[in-house]
Amino acid sequence: MSAYTFRSSRPDHWVSPRPTRDPARRMAIHGPLQPMQPRGGVLARWLGMR
């Protein structure tokens, strides 16, 4: 261990709470929610089948 310490007046970004997001804003940025499981094989995806 080191004897030196680092002090900062600004909180770390990974411990700060994330701002809330409006669902309509999330939809505009990312689009509709997608299922995690793929719907078809590679050929079906290439041909645009669902």
Backbone hydrogen bonds, N-H to C=O, Kabsch-Sander energy under -0.5 kcal/mol:
donor,donor_aa,acceptor,acceptor_aa,energy
7,R,5,T,-0.5
15,V,12,D,-1.0
16,S,12,D,-0.8
26,R,22,D,-2.2
27,M,23,P,-2.2
28,A,24,A,-1.9
29,I,25,R,-2.0
30,H,26,R,-3.0
31,G,26,R,-0.5
31,G,27,M,-1.7
45,R,41,G,-1.9
46,W,42,V,-2.4
47,L,43,L,-2.1
48,G,44,A,-0.6
49,M,44,A,-2.2
